[in-house]
Structures are given as structure tokens and as C-alpha cells.
């Protein structure tokens, strides 16, 4: 017998669900936090900055969401533990995580230091909390086009390595956490016009900077809002059987080489 068909719209709903976004003071993390609120979810943001962008304060009145902001450094164990515990206390439960805190390092490999490698403790804390709750969950990790290829003109070996690591980490965690009904997926953005990208661009010669805009077949940088549909989808029940997947969001950049044409 054919299964009866269900309405698709409610599956995307995040109503009553609670999410933690790290690095959500601005950029991609903030766009994710805003999209979660718009879809009915509540959000706690952890970020190293003292304050988020002004629009953060409007999320609760605008969307009726429960929001919480705490200053925390995700690579400092004590600071992260404290911030995470406050976020959980505020939200009550955690149904999903978007770990968007990150830095870009664009300098020759031989000049890079140990401190410039990504740490992943926030994922560990979220997994522990979700396992304790026993009601499953979803994590959307920020990989990158740089997880899949090195880009000419970019000196980002540590970044490539950390994003490649995030990509494979998501596969391993998806397998390990599946028995707990916790799904783990990645998105792989190309060049997203955020402060991070502005910093990277500022350090480049004009031709390399321009290449970022003209290389994607769709011929523009992306913006953080180009990513939120995929993030909401992966967090929601619409993706209930999707785990260990990666969604490239690059304007087609991943389909070929970058030659600036
Ligand atoms: P962004 O610099 O605009 O935002 C990053 C946020 O992370 C900032 O609010 C910053 O304060 C916070 N942060 C940095 N270090 C932190 C720490 N130790 N503890 C807590 N918070 C910290 O950058 P973005 O472009 O929004 O990047 C978000 C994520 O997306 C990163 O993981 C990045 O690698 C990834 N990404 C970005 C691009 C791009 O082109 N911008 C492309 C692919 C992937």
C-alpha cells in the first residue's frame, strides 16, 4: 500500500525548538539565528564579542522567539563550559546546534602556529546534552568549499585542513550519533560576503580579490541569507532522514576550477 502523503510545510517548522548558535554575533551565525527565530525556534547565541549586531535585540519582539546572548570563547574550555551551561539553563533543552564561530587564516603554511587550528569542543557539549535529553537533535556544521579543494591565490592550509576536518568529523559523528537520533550534516559555502571575507579580501592583491566575485558561475559573492534555507532545512524535520550529507552553496563554484573567467 502506498504511504499516505503528508503536508510538507509543517515539517520545516521549528516551533518550540531550542537551538544554540556559536559565532552568532554577526555574519553567517547571526543569519542562522535570525532564520531559526523566523521559523518559530528559540535561540541562544555564544560569541566572543561583547555584543551582537543591534538587530539581535529585535528578534524576540519581531518573531516572538526566546533569545539569549552570552559572551564566550569557544576555544577556551572554562569560558565555553560556562557559556554553554548558561545557554542550556536559559533554553531548558537543546534540539540543535549551528557551530558558526570561526576565524580565517590566510597566510603561508610555514608561518602558521598551533593556536590557529580549529577546536571543536562545542559539538561535544551539544552531543552530550542531546544524548542526555534522549529526544534526538540536529547539528549543521560549517564546512566550506575549502574543505573540498585548495583555491589558487589563497594561502589557507590550516583553514583547508580545519574545514576538511569538519567535513569528515560530520561523517564520523553522523554514524556515531545516529543511534541517538542525532543528525549531523554540513553546508559548504563558497565566498560569503561577511566581515571574515572582507578581512581576507583586504589582505589580497586586487586581482585575487576580484577573482572571488567572478569565479562562481553565478558571478557574485554569496551573502549569509543565501545559506539560511539550507540551515533551516537541515535543522528541521523536513531533513529527518538526512544525515552525513553536505550541501555546497557556492553559486556553482564547486562544479569546476577557478580561473577568473
Ligand atoms: P564572521 O567573522 O563574520 O563571524 C564569525 C563569528 O565568530 C564572529 O561573530 C566572531 O566574533 C565569532 N568568533 C570567532 N572566534 C570565536 C571564538 N573563539 N569564540 C566565540 N566566537 C568566536 O565570519 P562568517 O563568514 O560569518 O563565518 C562563520 C563560519 O562560516 C566560520 O566557521 C567560517 O569559517 C565559515 N565559512 C565562511 C565563509 C565565508 O566566505 N565568509 C565561507 C565558508 C565557510
py3Dmol code that shows the C-alpha trace and the ligand (Angstrom):
import py3Dmol

protein = """\
ATOM      1  CA  UNK A   1       0.000   0.000   0.000  1.00  0.00           C
ATOM      2  CA  UNK A   2       1.319   3.471  -0.883  1.00  0.00           C
ATOM      3  CA  UNK A   3       2.068   5.624   2.178  1.00  0.00           C
ATOM      4  CA  UNK A   4      -0.397   8.462   2.726  1.00  0.00           C
ATOM      5  CA  UNK A   5       1.111  11.815   1.811  1.00  0.00           C
ATOM      6  CA  UNK A   6       1.734  14.464   4.475  1.00  0.00           C
ATOM      7  CA  UNK A   7       1.817  18.253   4.284  1.00  0.00           C
ATOM      8  CA  UNK A   8       5.359  19.457   3.749  1.00  0.00           C
ATOM      9  CA  UNK A   9       5.117  22.940   5.284  1.00  0.00           C
ATOM     10  CA  UNK A  10       4.880  21.844   8.963  1.00  0.00           C
ATOM     11  CA  UNK A  11       7.991  19.716   8.526  1.00  0.00           C
ATOM     12  CA  UNK A  12      10.058  22.887   8.113  1.00  0.00           C
ATOM     13  CA  UNK A  13       8.588  24.427  11.263  1.00  0.00           C
ATOM     14  CA  UNK A  14      10.980  24.918  14.191  1.00  0.00           C
ATOM     15  CA  UNK A  15       8.213  25.997  16.584  1.00  0.00           C
ATOM     16  CA  UNK A  16       9.028  25.359  20.235  1.00  0.00           C
ATOM     17  CA  UNK A  17      12.507  24.008  19.465  1.00  0.00           C
ATOM     18  CA  UNK A  18      15.667  25.335  21.043  1.00  0.00           C
ATOM     19  CA  UNK A  19      18.953  25.941  19.261  1.00  0.00           C
ATOM     20  CA  UNK A  20      22.453  27.062  20.135  1.00  0.00           C
ATOM     21  CA  UNK A  21      24.428  29.071  17.589  1.00  0.00           C
ATOM     22  CA  UNK A  22      28.072  29.835  18.257  1.00  0.00           C
ATOM     23  CA  UNK A  23      29.647  32.779  16.455  1.00  0.00           C
ATOM     24  CA  UNK A  24      26.172  34.262  16.072  1.00  0.00           C
ATOM     25  CA  UNK A  25      27.035  37.875  16.920  1.00  0.00           C
ATOM     26  CA  UNK A  26      27.269  38.657  13.203  1.00  0.00           C
ATOM     27  CA  UNK A  27      27.710  37.126   9.745  1.00  0.00           C
ATOM     28  CA  UNK A  28      26.544  33.614   8.927  1.00  0.00           C
ATOM     29  CA  UNK A  29      25.879  32.718  12.576  1.00  0.00           C
ATOM     30  CA  UNK A  30      23.581  35.690  13.065  1.00  0.00           C
ATOM     31  CA  UNK A  31      21.738  34.963   9.797  1.00  0.00           C
ATOM     32  CA  UNK A  32      21.222  31.380  11.055  1.00  0.00           C
ATOM     33  CA  UNK A  33      19.954  32.645  14.439  1.00  0.00           C
ATOM     34  CA  UNK A  34      17.521  35.037  12.757  1.00  0.00           C
ATOM     35  CA  UNK A  35      16.230  32.330  10.391  1.00  0.00           C
ATOM     36  CA  UNK A  36      15.696  29.944  13.320  1.00  0.00           C
ATOM     37  CA  UNK A  37      13.596  32.601  15.095  1.00  0.00           C
ATOM     38  CA  UNK A  38      11.635  33.360  11.945  1.00  0.00           C
ATOM     39  CA  UNK A  39      10.777  29.666  11.655  1.00  0.00           C
ATOM     40  CA  UNK A  40       9.454  29.623  15.231  1.00  0.00           C
ATOM     41  CA  UNK A  41      12.521  28.405  17.134  1.00  0.00           C
ATOM     42  CA  UNK A  42      14.290  29.856  20.151  1.00  0.00           C
ATOM     43  CA  UNK A  43      17.980  30.619  20.087  1.00  0.00           C
ATOM     44  CA  UNK A  44      20.939  31.089  22.397  1.00  0.00           C
ATOM     45  CA  UNK A  45      23.991  32.699  20.849  1.00  0.00           C
ATOM     46  CA  UNK A  46      27.522  32.286  22.175  1.00  0.00           C
ATOM     47  CA  UNK A  47      30.170  34.593  20.763  1.00  0.00           C
ATOM     48  CA  UNK A  48      33.496  36.029  21.822  1.00  0.00           C
ATOM     49  CA  UNK A  49      32.240  39.566  21.159  1.00  0.00           C
ATOM     50  CA  UNK A  50      30.763  41.565  23.993  1.00  0.00           C
ATOM     51  CA  UNK A  51      27.641  42.416  21.982  1.00  0.00           C
ATOM     52  CA  UNK A  52      25.895  41.069  18.890  1.00  0.00           C
ATOM     53  CA  UNK A  53      24.665  43.217  15.981  1.00  0.00           C
ATOM     54  CA  UNK A  54      21.835  45.558  17.036  1.00  0.00           C
ATOM     55  CA  UNK A  55      19.232  43.521  15.140  1.00  0.00           C
ATOM     56  CA  UNK A  56      19.694  40.668  17.618  1.00  0.00           C
ATOM     57  CA  UNK A  57      17.643  42.616  20.180  1.00  0.00           C
ATOM     58  CA  UNK A  58      14.673  42.775  17.808  1.00  0.00           C
ATOM     59  CA  UNK A  59      14.419  39.008  17.257  1.00  0.00           C
ATOM     60  CA  UNK A  60      12.297  38.269  20.298  1.00  0.00           C
ATOM     61  CA  UNK A  61       9.762  41.067  19.701  1.00  0.00           C
ATOM     62  CA  UNK A  62       9.709  40.558  15.948  1.00  0.00           C
ATOM     63  CA  UNK A  63       9.315  36.784  15.898  1.00  0.00           C
ATOM     64  CA  UNK A  64       8.123  36.044  19.454  1.00  0.00           C
ATOM     65  CA  UNK A  65      11.245  33.958  20.000  1.00  0.00           C
ATOM     66  CA  UNK A  66      13.055  33.308  23.240  1.00  0.00           C
ATOM     67  CA  UNK A  67      16.592  34.653  22.701  1.00  0.00           C
ATOM     68  CA  UNK A  68      19.703  34.685  24.847  1.00  0.00           C
ATOM     69  CA  UNK A  69      23.162  36.090  24.223  1.00  0.00           C
ATOM     70  CA  UNK A  70      26.272  35.204  26.177  1.00  0.00           C
ATOM     71  CA  UNK A  71      29.871  36.259  25.622  1.00  0.00           C
ATOM     72  CA  UNK A  72      32.002  33.126  25.460  1.00  0.00           C
ATOM     73  CA  UNK A  73      35.198  31.985  23.793  1.00  0.00           C
ATOM     74  CA  UNK A  74      34.634  28.580  22.171  1.00  0.00           C
ATOM     75  CA  UNK A  75      38.332  27.727  22.275  1.00  0.00           C
ATOM     76  CA  UNK A  76      38.638  28.452  25.989  1.00  0.00           C
ATOM     77  CA  UNK A  77      37.361  25.465  27.948  1.00  0.00           C
ATOM     78  CA  UNK A  78      36.272  27.359  31.040  1.00  0.00           C
ATOM     79  CA  UNK A  79      34.596  30.151  29.086  1.00  0.00           C
ATOM     80  CA  UNK A  80      32.808  27.733  26.732  1.00  0.00           C
ATOM     81  CA  UNK A  81      31.603  25.480  29.562  1.00  0.00           C
ATOM     82  CA  UNK A  82      30.214  28.481  31.431  1.00  0.00           C
ATOM     83  CA  UNK A  83      28.540  29.985  28.354  1.00  0.00           C
ATOM     84  CA  UNK A  84      27.107  26.657  27.237  1.00  0.00           C
ATOM     85  CA  UNK A  85      25.700  25.906  30.702  1.00  0.00           C
ATOM     86  CA  UNK A  86      24.027  29.345  30.804  1.00  0.00           C
ATOM     87  CA  UNK A  87      22.568  28.787  27.342  1.00  0.00           C
ATOM     88  CA  UNK A  88      21.130  25.394  28.334  1.00  0.00           C
ATOM     89  CA  UNK A  89      19.730  26.856  31.548  1.00  0.00           C
ATOM     90  CA  UNK A  90      18.022  29.594  29.581  1.00  0.00           C
ATOM     91  CA  UNK A  91      16.608  27.385  26.848  1.00  0.00           C
ATOM     92  CA  UNK A  92      15.783  24.355  29.024  1.00  0.00           C
ATOM     93  CA  UNK A  93      16.616  21.851  26.287  1.00  0.00           C
ATOM     94  CA  UNK A  94      18.767  21.813  23.152  1.00  0.00           C
ATOM     95  CA  UNK A  95      17.351  20.466  19.887  1.00  0.00           C
ATOM     96  CA  UNK A  96      20.067  21.651  17.555  1.00  0.00           C
ATOM     97  CA  UNK A  97      23.438  23.301  17.149  1.00  0.00           C
ATOM     98  CA  UNK A  98      24.952  25.542  14.497  1.00  0.00           C
ATOM     99  CA  UNK A  99      28.620  25.991  15.414  1.00  0.00           C
ATOM    100  CA  UNK A 100      29.471  29.010  13.248  1.00  0.00           C
ATOM    101  CA  UNK A 101      32.272  30.524  15.343  1.00  0.00           C
ATOM    102  CA  UNK A 102      35.398  30.596  13.278  1.00  0.00           C
ATOM    103  CA  UNK A 103      38.344  32.538  12.015  1.00  0.00           C
ATOM    104  CA  UNK A 104      40.002  32.589   8.615  1.00  0.00           C
ATOM    105  CA  UNK A 105      43.751  32.456   8.394  1.00  0.00           C
ATOM    106  CA  UNK A 106      45.236  33.459   5.065  1.00  0.00           C
ATOM    107  CA  UNK A 107      48.991  33.204   5.325  1.00  0.00           C
ATOM    108  CA  UNK A 108      51.706  30.829   4.180  1.00  0.00           C
ATOM    109  CA  UNK A 109      51.617  27.394   5.795  1.00  0.00           C
ATOM    110  CA  UNK A 110      55.156  27.717   7.135  1.00  0.00           C
ATOM    111  CA  UNK A 111      54.121  30.781   9.190  1.00  0.00           C
ATOM    112  CA  UNK A 112      51.143  29.196  10.882  1.00  0.00           C
ATOM    113  CA  UNK A 113      51.058  28.426  14.592  1.00  0.00           C
ATOM    114  CA  UNK A 114      49.492  25.652  16.673  1.00  0.00           C
ATOM    115  CA  UNK A 115      46.903  28.067  18.041  1.00  0.00           C
ATOM    116  CA  UNK A 116      45.491  28.568  14.568  1.00  0.00           C
ATOM    117  CA  UNK A 117      43.910  25.124  14.391  1.00  0.00           C
ATOM    118  CA  UNK A 118      40.194  24.736  14.986  1.00  0.00           C
ATOM    119  CA  UNK A 119      38.872  23.132  18.149  1.00  0.00           C
ATOM    120  CA  UNK A 120      35.503  21.505  18.360  1.00  0.00           C
ATOM    121  CA  UNK A 121      34.503  21.312  21.985  1.00  0.00           C
ATOM    122  CA  UNK A 122      31.100  22.966  21.490  1.00  0.00           C
ATOM    123  CA  UNK A 123      29.995  19.997  19.356  1.00  0.00           C
ATOM    124  CA  UNK A 124      30.961  17.628  22.125  1.00  0.00           C
ATOM    125  CA  UNK A 125      28.919  19.586  24.693  1.00  0.00           C
ATOM    126  CA  UNK A 126      25.869  19.741  22.428  1.00  0.00           C
ATOM    127  CA  UNK A 127      26.049  15.995  21.700  1.00  0.00           C
ATOM    128  CA  UNK A 128      26.266  15.198  25.422  1.00  0.00           C
ATOM    129  CA  UNK A 129      23.256  17.409  26.167  1.00  0.00           C
ATOM    130  CA  UNK A 130      21.160  15.906  23.348  1.00  0.00           C
ATOM    131  CA  UNK A 131      22.065  12.343  24.362  1.00  0.00           C
ATOM    132  CA  UNK A 132      21.093  13.143  27.966  1.00  0.00           C
ATOM    133  CA  UNK A 133      17.725  14.510  26.803  1.00  0.00           C
ATOM    134  CA  UNK A 134      17.105  11.432  24.662  1.00  0.00           C
ATOM    135  CA  UNK A 135      14.950  13.255  22.114  1.00  0.00           C
ATOM    136  CA  UNK A 136      17.387  13.399  19.194  1.00  0.00           C
ATOM    137  CA  UNK A 137      18.601  16.561  17.519  1.00  0.00           C
ATOM    138  CA  UNK A 138      20.361  18.087  14.560  1.00  0.00           C
ATOM    139  CA  UNK A 139      23.702  19.778  14.026  1.00  0.00           C
ATOM    140  CA  UNK A 140      24.635  21.821  10.984  1.00  0.00           C
ATOM    141  CA  UNK A 141      28.382  22.284  10.850  1.00  0.00           C
ATOM    142  CA  UNK A 142      30.066  24.994   8.797  1.00  0.00           C
ATOM    143  CA  UNK A 143      32.414  23.311   6.371  1.00  0.00           C
ATOM    144  CA  UNK A 144      33.432  25.286   3.299  1.00  0.00           C
ATOM    145  CA  UNK A 145      34.346  24.998  -0.345  1.00  0.00           C
ATOM    146  CA  UNK A 146      37.886  24.931   1.054  1.00  0.00           C
ATOM    147  CA  UNK A 147      37.072  21.530   2.619  1.00  0.00           C
ATOM    148  CA  UNK A 148      36.936  20.133  -0.905  1.00  0.00           C
ATOM    149  CA  UNK A 149      39.661  21.960  -2.810  1.00  0.00           C
ATOM    150  CA  UNK A 150      42.535  24.374  -2.343  1.00  0.00           C
ATOM    151  CA  UNK A 151      41.825  27.645  -4.097  1.00  0.00           C
ATOM    152  CA  UNK A 152      44.527  29.300  -6.211  1.00  0.00           C
ATOM    153  CA  UNK A 153      45.582  32.622  -4.713  1.00  0.00           C
ATOM    154  CA  UNK A 154      44.584  31.586  -1.180  1.00  0.00           C
ATOM    155  CA  UNK A 155      47.218  30.630   1.338  1.00  0.00           C
ATOM    156  CA  UNK A 156      44.937  28.806   3.715  1.00  0.00           C
ATOM    157  CA  UNK A 157      46.462  25.426   4.513  1.00  0.00           C
ATOM    158  CA  UNK A 158      45.356  25.414   8.165  1.00  0.00           C
ATOM    159  CA  UNK A 159      41.884  26.617   7.166  1.00  0.00           C
ATOM    160  CA  UNK A 160      41.685  23.955   4.436  1.00  0.00           C
ATOM    161  CA  UNK A 161      42.745  21.375   6.970  1.00  0.00           C
ATOM    162  CA  UNK A 162      40.277  22.503   9.626  1.00  0.00           C
ATOM    163  CA  UNK A 163      37.354  22.635   7.172  1.00  0.00           C
ATOM    164  CA  UNK A 164      38.322  19.252   5.690  1.00  0.00           C
ATOM    165  CA  UNK A 165      38.383  18.060   9.284  1.00  0.00           C
ATOM    166  CA  UNK A 166      34.909  19.494   9.937  1.00  0.00           C
ATOM    167  CA  UNK A 167      33.630  17.738   6.800  1.00  0.00           C
ATOM    168  CA  UNK A 168      34.968  14.327   7.890  1.00  0.00           C
ATOM    169  CA  UNK A 169      34.051  14.948  11.508  1.00  0.00           C
ATOM    170  CA  UNK A 170      30.433  15.347  10.432  1.00  0.00           C
ATOM    171  CA  UNK A 171      30.534  11.941   8.716  1.00  0.00           C
ATOM    172  CA  UNK A 172      32.032  10.246  11.760  1.00  0.00           C
ATOM    173  CA  UNK A 173      29.604  11.936  14.152  1.00  0.00           C
ATOM    174  CA  UNK A 174      26.616  11.195  11.920  1.00  0.00           C
ATOM    175  CA  UNK A 175      27.466   7.498  12.175  1.00  0.00           C
ATOM    176  CA  UNK A 176      28.295   7.588  15.877  1.00  0.00           C
ATOM    177  CA  UNK A 177      25.282   9.656  16.921  1.00  0.00           C
ATOM    178  CA  UNK A 178      22.663   8.059  14.644  1.00  0.00           C
ATOM    179  CA  UNK A 179      21.619   5.582  17.369  1.00  0.00           C
ATOM    180  CA  UNK A 180      20.635   8.636  19.438  1.00  0.00           C
ATOM    181  CA  UNK A 181      18.620  10.046  16.516  1.00  0.00           C
ATOM    182  CA  UNK A 182      21.050  12.968  16.296  1.00  0.00           C
ATOM    183  CA  UNK A 183      21.705  14.030  12.710  1.00  0.00           C
ATOM    184  CA  UNK A 184      24.937  15.740  11.678  1.00  0.00           C
ATOM    185  CA  UNK A 185      25.306  17.492   8.334  1.00  0.00           C
ATOM    186  CA  UNK A 186      27.467  20.207   6.809  1.00  0.00           C
ATOM    187  CA  UNK A 187      26.998  23.092   4.476  1.00  0.00           C
ATOM    188  CA  UNK A 188      29.920  24.129   2.299  1.00  0.00           C
ATOM    189  CA  UNK A 189      29.652  27.802   1.380  1.00  0.00           C
ATOM    190  CA  UNK A 190      31.895  29.421  -1.209  1.00  0.00           C
ATOM    191  CA  UNK A 191      32.756  33.091  -0.759  1.00  0.00           C
ATOM    192  CA  UNK A 192      30.289  34.661   1.681  1.00  0.00           C
ATOM    193  CA  UNK A 193      30.386  38.424   1.967  1.00  0.00           C
ATOM    194  CA  UNK A 194      30.939  38.699   5.725  1.00  0.00           C
ATOM    195  CA  UNK A 195      33.489  40.524   7.869  1.00  0.00           C
ATOM    196  CA  UNK A 196      35.654  37.425   7.656  1.00  0.00           C
ATOM    197  CA  UNK A 197      35.730  37.627   3.881  1.00  0.00           C
ATOM    198  CA  UNK A 198      36.332  41.388   3.957  1.00  0.00           C
ATOM    199  CA  UNK A 199      39.422  40.765   6.093  1.00  0.00           C
ATOM    200  CA  UNK A 200      40.672  38.073   3.722  1.00  0.00           C
ATOM    201  CA  UNK A 201      39.987  40.283   0.699  1.00  0.00           C
ATOM    202  CA  UNK A 202      41.730  43.295   2.221  1.00  0.00           C
ATOM    203  CA  UNK A 203      44.941  41.291   2.524  1.00  0.00           C
ATOM    204  CA  UNK A 204      44.936  40.286  -1.157  1.00  0.00           C
ATOM    205  CA  UNK A 205      46.169  41.890  -4.313  1.00  0.00           C
ATOM    206  CA  UNK A 206      43.231  43.392  -6.316  1.00  0.00           C
ATOM    207  CA  UNK A 207      43.210  40.627  -8.939  1.00  0.00           C
ATOM    208  CA  UNK A 208      42.901  37.885  -6.300  1.00  0.00           C
ATOM    209  CA  UNK A 209      40.150  39.803  -4.505  1.00  0.00           C
ATOM    210  CA  UNK A 210      38.226  40.338  -7.723  1.00  0.00           C
ATOM    211  CA  UNK A 211      38.576  36.666  -8.607  1.00  0.00           C
ATOM    212  CA  UNK A 212      36.297  35.748  -5.688  1.00  0.00           C
ATOM    213  CA  UNK A 213      33.433  37.655  -7.248  1.00  0.00           C
ATOM    214  CA  UNK A 214      33.838  36.497 -10.817  1.00  0.00           C
ATOM    215  CA  UNK A 215      34.836  32.865 -10.279  1.00  0.00           C
ATOM    216  CA  UNK A 216      31.438  31.422  -9.276  1.00  0.00           C
ATOM    217  CA  UNK A 217      29.387  30.628 -12.393  1.00  0.00           C
ATOM    218  CA  UNK A 218      26.622  32.747 -10.822  1.00  0.00           C
ATOM    219  CA  UNK A 219      29.117  35.652 -10.854  1.00  0.00           C
ATOM    220  CA  UNK A 220      28.726  37.120  -7.393  1.00  0.00           C
ATOM    221  CA  UNK A 221      29.728  36.647  -3.791  1.00  0.00           C
ATOM    222  CA  UNK A 222      27.066  34.980  -1.698  1.00  0.00           C
ATOM    223  CA  UNK A 223      25.561  36.626   1.345  1.00  0.00           C
ATOM    224  CA  UNK A 224      24.661  34.996   4.631  1.00  0.00           C
ATOM    225  CA  UNK A 225      20.974  34.831   3.683  1.00  0.00           C
ATOM    226  CA  UNK A 226      21.830  32.579   0.750  1.00  0.00           C
ATOM    227  CA  UNK A 227      22.675  29.908   3.338  1.00  0.00           C
ATOM    228  CA  UNK A 228      19.741  30.084   5.727  1.00  0.00           C
ATOM    229  CA  UNK A 229      17.309  27.973   3.690  1.00  0.00           C
ATOM    230  CA  UNK A 230      19.718  25.050   3.799  1.00  0.00           C
ATOM    231  CA  UNK A 231      20.412  25.561   7.503  1.00  0.00           C
ATOM    232  CA  UNK A 232      16.693  25.623   8.391  1.00  0.00           C
ATOM    233  CA  UNK A 233      16.056  22.581   6.198  1.00  0.00           C
ATOM    234  CA  UNK A 234      18.829  20.550   7.844  1.00  0.00           C
ATOM    235  CA  UNK A 235      17.713  21.556  11.356  1.00  0.00           C
ATOM    236  CA  UNK A 236      14.070  20.722  10.661  1.00  0.00           C
ATOM    237  CA  UNK A 237      12.055  17.519  10.383  1.00  0.00           C
ATOM    238  CA  UNK A 238      11.971  18.021   6.619  1.00  0.00           C
ATOM    239  CA  UNK A 239      15.501  16.562   6.745  1.00  0.00           C
ATOM    240  CA  UNK A 240      14.585  13.846   9.242  1.00  0.00           C
ATOM    241  CA  UNK A 241      16.312  11.094   7.197  1.00  0.00           C
ATOM    242  CA  UNK A 242      19.238  13.239   6.049  1.00  0.00           C
ATOM    243  CA  UNK A 243      22.463  12.788   7.921  1.00  0.00           C
ATOM    244  CA  UNK A 244      26.147  12.759   6.895  1.00  0.00           C
ATOM    245  CA  UNK A 245      25.214  14.988   3.958  1.00  0.00           C
ATOM    246  CA  UNK A 246      26.914  18.116   2.662  1.00  0.00           C
ATOM    247  CA  UNK A 247      25.184  20.908   0.782  1.00  0.00           C
ATOM    248  CA  UNK A 248      27.527  23.050  -1.331  1.00  0.00           C
ATOM    249  CA  UNK A 249      26.249  26.642  -1.560  1.00  0.00           C
ATOM    250  CA  UNK A 250      28.728  28.238  -3.886  1.00  0.00           C
ATOM    251  CA  UNK A 251      26.876  29.658  -6.899  1.00  0.00           C
ATOM    252  CA  UNK A 252      28.321  26.741  -8.835  1.00  0.00           C
ATOM    253  CA  UNK A 253      31.951  27.288  -7.798  1.00  0.00           C
ATOM    254  CA  UNK A 254      32.290  23.635  -6.772  1.00  0.00           C
ATOM    255  CA  UNK A 255      31.445  22.464 -10.276  1.00  0.00           C
ATOM    256  CA  UNK A 256      34.725  23.488 -11.853  1.00  0.00           C
ATOM    257  CA  UNK A 257      38.094  25.098 -11.397  1.00  0.00           C
ATOM    258  CA  UNK A 258      38.595  28.756 -10.573  1.00  0.00           C
ATOM    259  CA  UNK A 259      40.233  30.608 -13.402  1.00  0.00           C
ATOM    260  CA  UNK A 260      38.744  34.057 -13.023  1.00  0.00           C
ATOM    261  CA  UNK A 261      36.900  33.893 -16.351  1.00  0.00           C
TER     262      UNK A 261
END
"""
ligand_1 = """\
44
LIG
P 32.450 36.305 10.728
O 33.864 36.680 11.044
O 31.551 37.341 10.145
O 31.738 35.714 12.013
C 32.395 34.776 12.843
C 31.854 34.958 14.248
O 32.559 34.025 15.078
C 32.116 36.350 14.817
O 30.932 36.858 15.401
C 33.199 36.117 15.837
O 33.162 37.023 16.924
C 32.916 34.685 16.268
N 34.079 34.032 16.844
C 35.341 33.945 16.321
N 36.142 33.279 17.162
C 35.370 32.939 18.230
C 35.630 32.248 19.433
N 36.852 31.775 19.718
N 34.615 32.063 20.309
C 33.380 32.535 20.042
N 33.069 33.208 18.934
C 34.057 33.407 18.032
O 32.568 35.036 9.769
P 31.469 34.260 8.891
O 31.837 34.474 7.487
O 30.097 34.535 9.368
O 31.887 32.752 9.256
C 31.096 31.872 10.012
C 31.538 30.436 9.737
O 31.337 30.153 8.328
C 33.031 30.164 10.005
O 33.163 28.863 10.525
C 33.642 30.234 8.623
O 34.832 29.503 8.556
C 32.548 29.631 7.777
N 32.638 29.967 6.363
C 32.726 31.267 5.950
C 32.851 31.556 4.586
C 32.981 32.954 4.072
O 33.326 33.141 2.884
N 32.717 34.000 4.866
C 32.852 30.504 3.653
C 32.738 29.205 4.111
C 32.632 28.939 5.462
"""
view = py3Dmol.view(width=600, height=400)
view.addModel(protein, "pdb")
view.setStyle({"model": 0}, {"cartoon": {"style": "trace"}})
view.addModel(ligand_1, "xyz")
view.setStyle({"model": 1}, {"stick": {}})
view.zoomTo()
view.show()
